[in-house]
Amino acid sequence: MESLKAYETVVTTIESELQLTHPISLGLALNFSLFYYEIMNSPERACHLAKQAFDVSYVVTEWATCQEQPDTVGGTMMSGLREAVSIIDVLSIGKDYIVEVEALEAARGHS
């Protein structure tokens, strides 16, 4: 499939040229995960891609910072990834990964 090859080429290029938290990298991760979900009919791969990008960005930028500045491009992309992970998880496996992340974060804050 030409679309898949194009995405893979762009991902390889972006990974070597930009930081994983760059808004273009985050946007690509969001689009690629939705491509896997919608076109390739692979919710597991879609969720994996979105989770991976969200997790890396979450650790580097801290989700709280993005919530405080949602009008930034990075904040918008993080919100999109967060929503994609939630929706794909709930639709495909009935479990919400983001709720688990937030619960862990809340537990850390109370320790």
SEDREN-593504 format. One record per residue: residue in three letters; x, y, z of N, C-alpha, C in turn. Coordinates in pm, 1 decimal. Atoms other than C-alpha are relative to their C-alpha. Example, Ala and Ser with C-alpha at 12.3 -4.5 7.8 and 13.67 -1.06 7.14 Angstrom:
<rs>
+-----+----------+----------+----------+----------+----------+----------+----------+----------+----------+
:   r :   n_east :  n_north :     n_up :  ca_east : ca_north :    ca_up :   c_east :  c_north :     c_up :
+-----+----------+----------+----------+----------+----------+----------+----------+----------+----------+
: ala :     89.0 :   -119.0 :      0.0 :   1230.0 :   -450.0 :    780.0 :     90.0 :    120.0 :      0.0 :
: ser :    -82.0 :   -119.0 :     -6.0 :   1367.0 :   -106.0 :    714.0 :    -77.0 :    109.0 :     73.0 :
+-----+----------+----------+----------+----------+----------+----------+----------+----------+----------+
</rs>
This chain:
<rs>
+-----+----------+----------+----------+----------+----------+----------+----------+----------+----------+
:   r :   n_east :  n_north :     n_up :  ca_east : ca_north :    ca_up :   c_east :  c_north :     c_up :
+-----+----------+----------+----------+----------+----------+----------+----------+----------+----------+
: met :     85.1 :   -117.2 :      0.0 :      0.0 :      0.0 :      0.0 :     89.9 :    123.9 :      0.0 :
: glu :    -82.5 :   -119.7 :     14.5 :    148.9 :    332.6 :   -109.2 :    -11.1 :     94.1 :    119.6 :
: ser :     18.5 :    -89.5 :   -115.0 :      2.8 :    528.3 :    181.3 :     84.0 :    -43.6 :    118.7 :
: leu :    -77.6 :     52.5 :   -111.3 :    167.1 :    303.2 :    437.7 :    149.0 :     27.3 :    -22.0 :
: lys :   -140.8 :    -25.8 :     31.1 :    504.1 :    332.4 :    263.8 :     32.4 :    148.2 :     17.5 :
: ala :    -21.9 :   -144.0 :    -13.9 :    468.2 :    710.6 :    253.3 :      8.1 :     39.8 :    147.7 :
: tyr :     -4.0 :    -28.6 :   -143.6 :    388.2 :    727.7 :    625.3 :    131.2 :    -49.2 :     60.6 :
: glu :   -122.9 :     56.0 :    -55.9 :    682.0 :    500.5 :    708.7 :    122.3 :     83.2 :    -38.2 :
: thr :   -110.2 :    -85.1 :     44.8 :    918.2 :    716.9 :    502.3 :      3.2 :    130.5 :     77.5 :
: val :      7.9 :   -126.0 :    -73.1 :    797.5 :   1034.9 :    669.0 :     38.5 :    -20.2 :    146.7 :
: val :    -33.4 :     27.8 :   -139.7 :    823.8 :    879.0 :   1016.3 :    151.3 :    -13.0 :     16.7 :
: thr :   -145.0 :     16.9 :     -6.1 :   1183.7 :    775.2 :    949.5 :     71.5 :    134.4 :    -11.5 :
: thr :    -59.8 :   -132.0 :     19.5 :   1269.2 :   1124.2 :    826.7 :    -20.6 :     87.9 :    122.8 :
: ile :     32.3 :    -84.3 :   -115.8 :   1095.3 :   1301.5 :   1114.2 :     79.8 :    -44.1 :    122.4 :
: glu :    -72.5 :     50.1 :   -117.0 :   1257.6 :   1076.9 :   1375.7 :    146.9 :     40.6 :     -2.5 :
: ser :   -140.7 :    -38.1 :      8.8 :   1602.6 :   1167.6 :   1245.4 :     20.7 :    151.3 :     -0.4 :
: glu :    -13.3 :   -144.7 :     15.4 :   1531.7 :   1540.2 :   1199.6 :    -56.9 :     83.0 :    115.5 :
: leu :     69.4 :    -78.4 :   -102.8 :   1303.2 :   1650.4 :   1485.6 :     -6.5 :    -75.7 :    132.6 :
: gln :     21.9 :     62.1 :   -129.7 :   1257.6 :   1588.1 :   1854.9 :   -137.4 :    -66.4 :      0.8 :
: leu :    127.9 :     71.7 :     -7.8 :    979.3 :   1346.8 :   1944.8 :   -112.7 :     87.6 :     52.2 :
: thr :    101.8 :    -88.7 :    -55.7 :    798.9 :   1628.5 :   2123.9 :    -31.1 :    119.7 :    -90.1 :
: his :     27.9 :   -109.0 :     93.8 :    804.4 :   1865.0 :   1825.8 :   -144.6 :    -14.1 :    -49.1 :
: pro :    139.9 :      8.1 :     43.7 :    448.7 :   1953.9 :   1718.6 :    -20.7 :    -77.9 :   -130.7 :
: ile :     14.2 :     76.1 :    125.2 :    508.5 :   1808.4 :   1370.8 :     11.6 :   -149.4 :     28.1 :
: ser :    -13.1 :    141.9 :    -37.1 :    625.2 :   1478.9 :   1523.7 :   -127.4 :    -50.4 :     68.1 :
: leu :    122.8 :     39.1 :    -70.5 :    322.1 :   1469.7 :   1752.3 :   -118.0 :     -8.8 :    -96.8 :
: gly :    107.1 :      2.4 :     99.2 :     87.5 :   1554.7 :   1464.8 :      9.3 :   -121.0 :    -90.8 :
: leu :    -19.6 :    118.5 :     83.3 :    238.6 :   1281.3 :   1251.2 :    -41.3 :   -125.8 :     75.7 :
: ala :     37.9 :    116.8 :    -80.6 :    198.5 :   1030.2 :   1533.9 :   -151.5 :    -12.7 :      9.1 :
: leu :    146.0 :      1.1 :     -6.8 :   -165.6 :   1128.6 :   1570.0 :    -60.5 :    -45.0 :   -133.0 :
: asn :     52.7 :     36.9 :    132.0 :   -232.6 :   1105.1 :   1196.3 :     30.0 :   -145.7 :    -35.2 :
: phe :    -38.3 :    137.5 :     32.7 :    -42.7 :    777.3 :   1158.8 :    -82.6 :    -98.8 :     81.6 :
: ser :     82.0 :     90.6 :    -81.7 :   -232.9 :    621.0 :   1448.3 :   -142.9 :     -6.9 :    -53.8 :
: leu :    134.7 :     -0.2 :     57.7 :   -563.1 :    727.2 :   1294.6 :     -3.7 :    -73.1 :   -135.0 :
: phe :    -12.0 :     74.9 :    124.6 :   -446.9 :    587.6 :    958.4 :     -9.3 :   -149.9 :     28.2 :
: tyr :      6.0 :    142.3 :    -34.8 :   -387.0 :    250.7 :   1123.5 :   -139.6 :    -40.7 :     46.8 :
: tyr :    133.1 :     32.6 :    -51.5 :   -724.4 :    264.1 :   1295.3 :   -104.2 :     -0.4 :   -111.7 :
: glu :    105.1 :    -18.2 :    100.1 :   -936.4 :    388.6 :   1004.0 :     24.8 :    -78.5 :   -129.4 :
: ile :    -30.0 :     56.4 :    132.1 :   -760.1 :    261.0 :    691.2 :     49.2 :   -144.5 :      9.4 :
: met :    -59.1 :    133.5 :    -11.1 :   -558.7 :    -40.8 :    802.4 :    -82.3 :    -93.1 :     89.0 :
: asn :     86.1 :     78.7 :    -88.4 :   -829.3 :   -157.5 :   1046.4 :     81.9 :    -77.1 :    104.1 :
: ser :    -88.1 :     60.1 :    -98.8 :   -566.0 :   -221.3 :   1311.2 :     -0.1 :     85.3 :    127.4 :
: pro :      7.6 :    -81.8 :   -121.2 :   -678.5 :    -69.3 :   1642.2 :    115.8 :    -23.3 :     96.3 :
: glu :   -111.7 :     27.3 :    -90.6 :   -398.8 :   -242.5 :   1832.8 :    122.9 :     81.3 :    -39.4 :
: arg :   -116.3 :    -76.4 :     48.3 :   -125.8 :    -84.5 :   1617.1 :    -26.5 :    149.6 :     15.1 :
: ala :     36.1 :   -141.6 :    -13.9 :   -308.8 :    248.6 :   1617.5 :     19.0 :     45.5 :    143.3 :
: cys :     -9.1 :    -35.2 :   -141.2 :   -329.9 :    250.1 :   1994.2 :    145.5 :     -1.3 :     45.4 :
: his :   -141.0 :      6.9 :    -36.1 :     33.6 :    144.9 :   2028.7 :     73.3 :    127.2 :    -43.9 :
: leu :    -66.1 :   -120.5 :     50.4 :    151.2 :    435.5 :   1810.7 :    -38.9 :    123.8 :     79.9 :
: ala :     46.7 :   -117.1 :    -74.8 :    -61.9 :    692.4 :   1989.4 :     50.3 :     -3.5 :    144.3 :
: lys :    -48.3 :     13.1 :   -138.0 :     33.1 :    558.9 :   2335.0 :    149.1 :     31.7 :      7.5 :
: gln :   -144.4 :    -21.6 :      0.3 :    401.4 :    559.3 :   2247.2 :     32.2 :    149.3 :    -10.4 :
: ala :    -24.3 :   -143.9 :     16.7 :    394.2 :    921.2 :   2127.7 :    -46.7 :     77.0 :    122.8 :
: phe :     51.3 :    -68.1 :   -119.0 :    179.8 :   1029.4 :   2422.0 :     93.4 :    -21.3 :    118.2 :
: asp :    -85.7 :     30.8 :   -114.1 :    401.9 :    852.9 :   2676.3 :    132.2 :     76.2 :     -6.1 :
: val :   -126.7 :    -71.5 :     14.9 :    724.3 :   1002.5 :   2539.7 :    -21.9 :    148.4 :     25.5 :
: ser :     28.4 :   -142.2 :    -17.3 :    571.7 :   1348.5 :   2522.8 :    -39.2 :     32.2 :    142.9 :
: tyr :     45.4 :    -18.8 :   -138.6 :    412.3 :   1310.0 :   2864.6 :    119.4 :      9.9 :     93.6 :
: val :   -118.5 :      1.9 :    -84.9 :    745.6 :   1228.8 :   3023.9 :     84.5 :    124.9 :    -22.6 :
: val :    -87.1 :   -112.1 :     32.7 :    936.2 :   1503.9 :   2842.4 :    -63.6 :    134.0 :     34.7 :
: thr :     61.2 :   -131.5 :    -17.0 :    684.7 :   1789.4 :   2856.5 :    -88.3 :     11.0 :    122.9 :
: glu :     94.0 :      5.4 :   -111.6 :    471.8 :   1684.4 :   3150.3 :   -137.5 :     48.4 :    -45.2 :
: trp :    136.5 :    -26.2 :     45.6 :    104.1 :   1671.8 :   3067.3 :    -57.3 :    124.5 :     66.0 :
: ala :     52.5 :   -117.2 :    -71.6 :     30.5 :   1936.9 :   3328.8 :     35.6 :    128.9 :    -72.7 :
: thr :    -41.8 :   -119.0 :     74.1 :    228.6 :   2192.2 :   3127.0 :    -88.8 :     20.8 :   -121.9 :
: cys :     86.4 :    -10.8 :    118.4 :     22.6 :   2116.9 :   2815.9 :   -142.0 :     38.9 :     38.1 :
: gln :    133.7 :    -36.7 :    -44.1 :   -300.0 :   2144.5 :   3012.7 :     -6.2 :    148.0 :     36.5 :
: glu :     -4.6 :   -141.3 :    -36.7 :   -190.8 :   2486.0 :   3138.6 :      9.3 :     90.3 :   -122.5 :
: gln :    -18.1 :    -77.8 :    122.4 :   -106.9 :   2601.2 :   2784.6 :    -61.0 :    -74.0 :   -119.1 :
: pro :     62.6 :     79.9 :    105.3 :   -362.0 :   2423.4 :   2563.4 :     -1.3 :     68.2 :   -136.6 :
: asp :      5.4 :    -70.7 :    126.4 :   -344.0 :   2693.6 :   2297.5 :    129.9 :    -11.2 :    -79.0 :
: thr :   -122.4 :     21.2 :     75.0 :     10.0 :   2594.2 :   2198.2 :    -21.0 :   -117.4 :    -95.4 :
: val :     12.1 :    110.2 :     95.6 :     56.7 :   2362.4 :   1902.3 :     31.5 :   -131.9 :     68.8 :
: gly :    -34.3 :    122.1 :    -72.3 :    227.4 :   2107.4 :   2126.3 :   -111.5 :    -44.6 :     93.0 :
: gly :    112.0 :     32.4 :    -88.4 :    -58.1 :   2126.7 :   2375.7 :   -117.6 :    -56.5 :    -77.0 :
: thr :    108.3 :     49.2 :     85.4 :   -309.9 :   2076.6 :   2096.8 :     27.8 :   -141.9 :    -47.4 :
: met :    -35.8 :    134.5 :     47.3 :   -123.2 :   1774.4 :   1959.7 :     -7.0 :   -101.6 :    113.7 :
: met :      7.7 :     90.0 :   -115.3 :    -90.5 :   1622.3 :   2308.1 :   -145.6 :    -31.8 :     33.1 :
: ser :    142.8 :     23.1 :    -25.8 :   -464.4 :   1667.8 :   2359.6 :    -58.4 :    -94.6 :   -103.9 :
: gly :     47.1 :     88.8 :    106.7 :   -531.0 :   1502.8 :   2023.5 :     46.1 :   -142.9 :     21.7 :
: leu :    -51.7 :    134.6 :    -27.9 :   -307.6 :   1208.3 :   2109.7 :    -72.7 :    -62.1 :    118.2 :
: arg :     70.0 :     48.9 :   -119.2 :   -472.3 :   1177.1 :   2448.4 :   -139.9 :    -48.9 :    -37.1 :
: glu :    135.5 :     38.6 :     41.4 :   -817.9 :   1168.1 :   2292.7 :      2.2 :   -123.1 :    -90.0 :
: ala :    -10.5 :    116.8 :     89.1 :   -707.9 :    921.6 :   2022.8 :     22.6 :   -126.6 :     80.9 :
: val :    -27.2 :    117.3 :    -84.2 :   -567.3 :    683.6 :   2283.0 :   -126.4 :    -41.3 :     74.4 :
: ser :    123.4 :     31.1 :    -74.6 :   -886.5 :    706.8 :   2490.7 :   -105.0 :    -63.6 :    -89.2 :
: ile :    105.4 :     48.8 :     90.0 :  -1121.8 :    656.4 :   2199.5 :     33.6 :   -138.3 :    -54.8 :
: ile :    -38.6 :    129.3 :     56.5 :   -927.1 :    371.0 :   2039.9 :     -4.1 :   -107.9 :    107.3 :
: asp :      3.0 :     97.4 :   -109.0 :   -883.6 :    196.1 :   2375.7 :   -142.1 :    -42.1 :     33.6 :
: val :    137.4 :     31.3 :    -40.0 :  -1247.9 :    219.1 :   2469.3 :    -71.8 :    -77.1 :   -110.6 :
: leu :     68.2 :     68.1 :    110.1 :  -1371.3 :    117.1 :   2123.0 :     54.5 :   -139.5 :    -26.7 :
: ser :    -57.5 :    128.6 :     38.3 :  -1129.1 :   -170.6 :   2072.4 :     11.2 :   -100.1 :    114.7 :
: ile :    -18.3 :     96.7 :   -109.4 :  -1066.4 :   -319.1 :   2417.0 :    -82.4 :     31.3 :    123.7 :
: gly :     86.1 :    -33.2 :   -112.4 :  -1309.3 :   -146.9 :   2649.3 :     73.9 :     49.7 :    123.0 :
: lys :    -81.9 :    -45.8 :   -111.5 :  -1028.0 :    -11.0 :   2867.8 :     58.2 :    136.2 :    -36.4 :
: asp :    -48.8 :   -135.4 :     27.3 :   -913.9 :    351.7 :   2898.7 :    138.1 :     19.4 :     61.8 :
: tyr :   -138.7 :    -14.5 :    -41.1 :   -535.6 :    380.3 :   2917.4 :     25.9 :    134.9 :     67.3 :
: ile :    -23.4 :   -134.1 :    -53.6 :   -545.0 :    754.9 :   2986.4 :    -50.1 :     10.3 :    143.9 :
: val :     51.4 :      0.2 :   -137.3 :   -757.4 :    703.2 :   3297.7 :    102.4 :    -65.6 :     91.9 :
: glu :   -102.9 :     66.8 :    -79.5 :   -488.8 :    463.6 :   3422.4 :    120.2 :     92.5 :     23.0 :
: val :   -113.5 :    -93.3 :    -12.2 :   -212.2 :    719.5 :   3351.8 :    -33.0 :    109.7 :    100.5 :
: glu :     39.5 :   -106.5 :    -92.4 :   -404.7 :    990.6 :   3534.6 :     -8.8 :    -50.5 :    143.8 :
: ala :      7.6 :     57.6 :   -134.5 :   -466.8 :    760.5 :   3832.0 :    140.1 :    -18.0 :     58.1 :
: leu :   -137.5 :     14.7 :    -46.0 :    -95.0 :    680.5 :   3853.3 :     61.2 :    135.1 :     35.9 :
: glu :    -51.5 :   -135.3 :    -24.8 :     -9.3 :   1050.5 :   3830.1 :    -58.7 :     56.3 :    129.7 :
: ala :     64.5 :    -47.6 :   -123.7 :   -259.8 :   1132.6 :   4104.4 :     58.4 :    -70.9 :    121.3 :
: ala :    -58.4 :     75.8 :   -109.7 :   -117.5 :    857.0 :   4324.0 :    139.7 :     50.8 :     32.9 :
: arg :   -134.1 :    -55.0 :    -22.4 :    233.5 :    997.3 :   4277.0 :     -8.6 :    134.1 :     73.0 :
: gly :     15.8 :   -130.9 :    -62.4 :    108.7 :   1340.7 :   4378.6 :    -37.9 :     -9.2 :    147.0 :
: his :     43.2 :     17.2 :   -138.5 :    -34.9 :   1203.8 :   4702.8 :    104.0 :    -73.3 :     83.8 :
: ser :   -103.7 :     76.1 :    -73.6 :    279.7 :   1009.0 :   4798.3 :     91.8 :     91.4 :     76.4 :
+-----+----------+----------+----------+----------+----------+----------+----------+----------+----------+
</rs>
